[in-house]
Amino acid sequence: MEPDRVAELERRLGHRFRDPARLEQALTHASYANENPSVPDNAGLALLGDAALGLVVAEHLLVSDPDAPVGVLTPRRAELVSGERLARWAGELELGPLLRLGRGEDLTGGRARESVLATALEAVLGVVYLESGVAAVRIVVGRLAPW
């Protein structure tokens, strides 16, 4: 990973990563891991990051509008955690150039693919959660989200 790009990512997120290997895993697509069998992909971290993101967004919505019915809050939450929204945030963070992709995925535009970018951002949030807890995820999401 390019140190300057990682430093810029940290600045934009407001989080300094303590474990470079874990960040590298968060940026590793399954296609790369398939070509390099000893390398873990970002799927597990993305699962964790998705859960942390969902919690932070639901909490924010409930605190912001405590009297809103669940039927109103649920679609708001879905909009804020949609793949399209996550991919846009990942693009703003310039995650694409940091991704480790398999050859085919890279050649077919994986660095700009919505699902790849969204999953990578979720995985990065998973690392933030593991390193610093839900409070740090709140800070990062607050920097990304247009509350």
N, C-alpha and C positions, 0 to 999 in steps of 0.2 A: 504494500500500500504506500502511496505517495504521502510522505509526512505533511507536506503543505496542504494537500486536499483534506487529510484527516484533521489537521488543525483548524481549517476553515469549517469543516463539519461540526467540530466541537464548539467553535465560536457561535455558529448559527443555532445549534441546539441548546447552548448554555450548559453543556455537560462535558466534562473531561473524562475520557475513557481510561480506566485503570488497567484493563486487560486487553492488550492489542490482539491477542489470539481470538478472544471472544468476539471482538468487533469484526475481525476478519471472517469468522464463521457467519456472523450476521449478514455479511455481504457476499456470501458464497451461495450461488444458485445450485439447485440439484443437478443441473447439466454439467457443471464443473466437477461436482463431487462424483458424478457417474464416470467421468473421464479420469478422475484421481481418487481411486477407491479408499485411500487412507484419510481423505479429507471429509469432515462432516459438513453437511449443508445447513441452511438456515431455517429449516422447517420447524424444529422444536422451539427455537427462539421466537419465530414468527407467531406460533401458537400462544406463547406466553405474552408477547407484546400485544397481540390482538386483545387478549383478556384484560391486560392493564389499560390499554387504550379505551376499551369499552367501559371499564369501571370509571375511569377519569371523566369521560364524556358524560356518562349517565349521572354521575355525581354533580358535575357542573350544571347540567340541565335541571336537575331536581332542585339544587340550591338557588339557581337563577329564577326559577318559576315553580315554587313549591306547591302551588295550587293547580298547576296544569294537570289535566288527566293523562294517564298513561297512553291513551290513544293519540295524544298530541306529542308527547315526549318521545315515544318509540320511533316515529318517522324522522323526527329531528336527529335523534341519535344515529339512525341508519344513514342519514345524509352525511353526517359528520365523519362516519367511519367507513364510508363507501370506498371501494377500490379506486374509483375516479379521483376522489378527494385525496386519498393517501398517495396516489401516484403523482398528483399535482404537487403535494408537499415534498415528496421525494425529489421531484424535478427541481423545486426551489432550493432544496438542500444539495443539489448536484450529486445525488447518489449514483446515478448511471455510470459515470467514469470510474467509480470506486468498486463496482461489482466485479466479482469473479464469475465469469460465465463459461460454459462449454463452448467449443469452437462453433458448432452449429447455431446455438442460441445467440452468440455474439454476431455471427454473420447475417442472421435474419432479423436483426434489430432489437434484440432482447434488452439492451440498455435503455430503450425508450418504451418498452412494452409495459402497459398499465399493471398487469398482474405481477410482473417481476418487480417493478418498482414498489408497488404496494406491499408485497411480501417482504421485501428488503427493509422498508421502513418499519413494518411491524417487528421484524427481527431486531432492528436497532433499538426500538423501544423496549424489547425484551431484555436486551443487554443493559439498558439504562435501569430497568426495574431490578435486575439481579445485582447490579453494582450499588445502587443507591435508593432503591425502594420506590414506593408509589408517589411519594412527595416529589421526587425528581422527575417522574413521568408527568406529573401535573405541571411542573415548570416547563418541560419540553413541549408538551401539548399546548400549553398556554402561549408559547412562542409561535406555534404553527397555526393554531386555530383562530378563525375570525370571530371570536365570541362577540 
